[in-house]
Amino acid sequence: MNRTLWIGSAMIGTILIMILFSPYLPLVDGSMDRTLVLRDSDGTLLAPPIPPSDDFLIGTDRKGVDLWSKVIIGARETFYILGVIVAVRIVAALLISIGAFYLKSLRFLMNLWNSFFSFMPTIFIICILLAIPGVMFSDHRSFWVLVIISAVEVGRLALVFYENLQQQRRQTFMEAAITNGGSRWTLFKNYYWPSLVRELVITTPMEAGRSMILLVQLGVIGIYVNQQFFSQMDRSYRAVETSDSWPVLLSNLQQDIYSAQWIPIAALVAMTFSIIGFYLLAEGLKKLQARKVRREI
């Protein structure tokens, strides 16, 4: 029994239920109403953030929104952002790797892309690119943030797909297929593409987990996809978060860690749960494929 696959599937399945049915799940306030003041059992007035209690399972955020509801409902936006990043990254990497497999010029581009974006940690490169004024204050900032987060890992992933194609080319039966007059399209359709699909099945959840880790890192340093900058009277700029996604709950991490620990803990537990789920799903799928290969042999 592939327990890793079952556990990973159950964890990701739980998140999918949150995404699809979030407003209707138990103890979820679909209206996301704010509680500006609350009186406890002793008659003391409490202002947000309100700690966990009978009224709020895991407390509220600093705006007075029920944190349990925000985490459940925020799963939809979080995984929409995650899905876009992973989809763009995988499609771009596939196109580049396939092109590099057949064209030397694209092979040079792939290697250059990978070398350029791997000379320093990904988080640093993203911060530098997002600090460009034309990106930071763009009316389409969310679009550029998604593009940049996706692009910095495309070269690495393209190299993974390219190595998969090269490994397939070195298989003994490929020589027979070429000798029998198989065209470039026939070879790709019957041999190379199925091999890429098998790689994709494992790579996709792994990339989702990597991307979630990246969103956690960006959240800790105060960078979010849906974020706007407004000019203030002293000519400085103030960042305003316009999102319910999980990383936004880390926006006041330094302050919350001392006064409202339940806020960052809720976000980190949710994101860690998804990261572990994606990792277990990928490992389970890898075991499943290995088992199928052994049966074929």
C-alpha positions in Angstrom: 0.0 0.0 0.0 1.3 3.4 -1.0 0.7 5.2 2.3 2.6 8.3 1.2 0.3 8.8 -1.8 -2.8 8.3 0.3 -1.8 10.7 3.0 -0.6 13.3 0.5 -3.8 13.0 -1.5 -5.9 13.3 1.7 -4.1 16.4 2.7 -4.4 18.1 -0.7 -8.0 16.9 -0.9 -8.8 18.6 2.4 -7.5 21.9 0.9 -9.6 21.4 -2.2 -12.7 21.0 0.0 -11.7 24.3 1.6 -11.4 26.0 -1.8 -14.6 24.7 -3.2 -16.9 24.9 -0.2 -15.2 27.4 2.1 -18.3 29.7 2.8 -20.4 26.6 3.8 -18.0 24.8 6.1 -18.6 24.7 9.9 -17.8 27.8 12.0 -17.0 29.8 8.9 -18.4 33.4 8.7 -18.9 33.9 5.0 -19.5 37.6 5.4 -16.1 38.1 7.1 -17.6 40.7 9.4 -15.3 42.7 11.6 -15.6 42.7 15.4 -14.4 46.1 16.6 -15.0 45.5 20.3 -15.9 42.5 22.4 -16.7 42.1 26.1 -15.3 39.0 27.8 -16.9 36.9 30.6 -15.4 39.3 33.2 -17.0 42.3 31.5 -13.6 43.6 30.2 -13.7 45.2 26.7 -11.4 43.5 24.2 -10.2 45.2 21.0 -8.8 43.4 18.0 -6.7 41.3 17.7 -8.9 39.2 20.0 -7.3 35.9 21.3 -8.8 32.5 20.8 -12.1 32.1 22.8 -15.5 30.5 22.6 -16.5 33.2 20.1 -13.5 32.9 17.9 -11.9 29.4 17.6 -8.4 30.6 16.8 -8.9 34.3 17.5 -9.2 37.3 15.1 -6.8 39.3 13.0 -5.9 42.9 13.7 -9.0 44.1 11.8 -11.3 42.0 14.0 -12.1 39.4 11.3 -12.6 35.8 12.6 -9.2 34.1 11.8 -10.7 30.7 11.3 -13.0 32.1 8.6 -10.2 34.1 7.0 -7.9 31.1 6.8 -10.6 28.8 5.3 -11.9 31.5 2.8 -8.3 32.7 2.1 -7.4 29.2 0.8 -9.2 30.0 -2.5 -7.1 33.1 -3.3 -3.9 31.6 -2.0 -4.2 28.6 -4.3 -5.4 30.7 -7.2 -2.1 32.6 -6.9 -0.2 29.4 -6.4 -1.9 27.8 -9.4 -1.0 30.7 -11.7 2.6 30.7 -10.7 3.0 26.9 -11.2 1.1 26.9 -14.5 3.1 29.7 -16.0 6.4 28.2 -14.8 5.6 24.7 -16.1 4.3 25.9 -19.5 7.3 28.2 -20.1 9.8 25.6 -19.0 8.2 22.9 -21.2 8.3 25.2 -24.3 11.9 26.2 -23.6 13.1 22.6 -22.9 11.5 21.2 -26.0 12.9 24.0 -28.1 16.3 23.5 -26.5 16.2 19.8 -27.3 15.9 20.5 -31.0 17.5 23.9 -31.4 21.0 24.8 -30.3 20.2 28.5 -29.9 17.4 27.8 -27.5 19.7 25.5 -25.6 22.1 28.4 -25.1 19.1 30.5 -23.9 18.0 27.9 -21.4 21.5 27.5 -19.9 21.9 31.3 -19.8 18.5 31.7 -18.1 19.4 29.0 -15.5 22.8 30.5 -14.8 21.6 34.1 -14.5 18.9 33.3 -12.0 20.8 30.8 -10.0 23.9 32.9 -9.1 22.1 34.1 -5.9 19.1 32.9 -3.8 15.8 33.2 -5.5 14.3 35.4 -2.8 17.0 38.0 -3.3 16.5 38.1 -7.1 12.7 38.6 -6.7 13.2 41.4 -4.2 15.6 43.2 -6.6 13.3 42.9 -9.6 10.2 43.9 -7.6 12.1 47.0 -6.3 12.3 48.4 -9.8 10.1 51.6 -9.7 8.3 50.7 -12.9 7.2 47.4 -11.4 6.6 48.5 -7.8 4.3 51.4 -8.7 2.7 49.8 -11.8 -1.0 49.8 -12.2 -0.6 46.1 -13.1 1.8 45.2 -10.2 0.1 42.0 -9.4 0.6 40.7 -12.9 4.3 41.6 -12.9 4.8 40.0 -9.4 3.3 36.7 -10.7 5.5 36.9 -13.9 8.7 37.6 -11.9 8.0 34.9 -9.3 7.3 32.4 -12.1 10.2 33.4 -14.4 13.1 33.1 -11.9 12.6 29.4 -11.6 11.8 28.7 -15.3 15.4 28.0 -16.3 16.0 25.5 -13.5 12.7 23.6 -14.4 13.4 23.7 -18.1 16.8 22.0 -17.4 14.9 19.3 -15.5 12.6 18.6 -18.5 15.6 18.9 -20.9 17.5 16.2 -19.0 14.4 14.0 -19.1 14.4 14.3 -22.9 18.1 13.5 -23.1 17.7 10.5 -20.9 14.9 9.2 -23.1 17.0 9.8 -26.2 19.7 7.5 -24.8 17.4 4.6 -24.3 18.2 1.5 -26.5 14.8 1.3 -28.1 15.1 4.8 -29.4 17.8 3.7 -31.9 15.4 1.0 -33.2 12.6 3.6 -33.6 14.9 6.0 -35.5 16.2 3.1 -37.7 12.7 2.2 -38.6 12.2 5.6 -40.1 10.3 7.3 -37.3 9.9 11.0 -38.0 10.7 13.8 -35.5 7.0 14.3 -34.8 6.3 10.5 -34.4 9.3 10.1 -32.0 8.1 13.0 -29.9 4.5 11.9 -29.8 5.2 8.3 -29.1 8.3 8.5 -26.8 9.4 11.9 -25.7 6.0 13.4 -24.8 4.9 10.4 -22.7 8.2 10.6 -20.8 7.6 14.3 -20.2 4.1 13.6 -18.9 5.4 11.1 -16.4 7.9 13.8 -15.3 5.2 16.4 -15.1 3.0 14.2 -12.8 5.7 14.3 -10.2 7.1 17.8 -10.8 3.8 19.7 -10.6 3.1 19.0 -6.9 6.8 19.5 -6.1 6.8 22.9 -7.8 3.6 23.8 -5.9 5.3 23.0 -2.7 8.4 25.0 -3.7 6.2 28.0 -4.7 4.4 27.9 -1.4 7.7 28.1 0.5 8.6 31.1 -1.7 5.3 32.8 -0.8 6.0 32.2 2.9 9.4 33.8 2.5 8.0 36.8 0.7 5.2 37.1 3.2 7.8 37.3 6.1 9.6 40.2 4.4 6.3 42.0 3.5 6.0 41.3 -0.2 2.6 40.1 -1.5 1.0 39.6 -4.9 -2.0 41.8 -4.3 -0.3 44.8 -2.8 -0.7 48.5 -3.6 1.5 51.5 -2.8 0.0 54.9 -1.9 1.8 58.2 -1.6 1.6 59.9 1.8 1.9 63.6 2.8 5.5 63.2 3.7 6.3 61.9 0.2 6.9 58.4 1.5 4.9 55.4 0.3 2.7 53.1 2.3 2.1 49.5 1.3 -1.5 48.4 1.6 -2.5 44.7 1.4 -5.7 44.0 -0.6 -5.8 40.3 -0.2 -7.1 37.5 2.0 -4.4 35.1 1.0 -2.4 33.3 3.7 0.9 35.2 3.4 -0.8 38.5 4.2 -1.3 37.2 7.7 2.4 37.4 8.2 2.4 41.2 7.4 2.9 42.2 11.1 5.0 39.2 12.0 7.5 41.1 14.2 4.7 42.7 16.2 2.4 39.7 16.3 5.0 37.3 17.5 4.9 39.1 20.9 1.3 40.3 21.1 -0.9 38.1 18.9 1.0 34.9 18.2 -2.2 33.1 17.0 -2.2 35.2 13.7 1.2 34.1 12.2 0.8 30.6 13.7 -2.5 30.1 11.9 -0.9 31.2 8.6 2.2 29.1 9.0 0.2 26.0 10.1 -2.0 26.3 6.9 1.0 26.8 4.6 3.1 24.1 6.2 0.2 21.7 5.9 -0.1 22.4 2.2 3.7 22.1 1.7 3.9 18.8 3.4 0.8 17.6 1.5 2.4 18.5 -1.9 5.7 16.8 -0.9 4.0 13.6 0.2 1.8 13.6 -3.0 4.9 14.0 -5.2 6.8 11.2 -3.3 3.7 8.9 -3.5 3.4 9.5 -7.2 7.1 8.8 -7.7 6.7 5.5 -5.8 3.7 4.6 -7.9 5.5 5.2 -11.2 8.5 3.2 -10.0 6.2 0.3 -9.2 4.7 0.5 -12.6 8.1 0.4 -14.2 9.1 -2.7 -12.2 5.9 -4.4 -13.3 6.6 -3.6 -17.0 10.1 -5.0 -16.7 
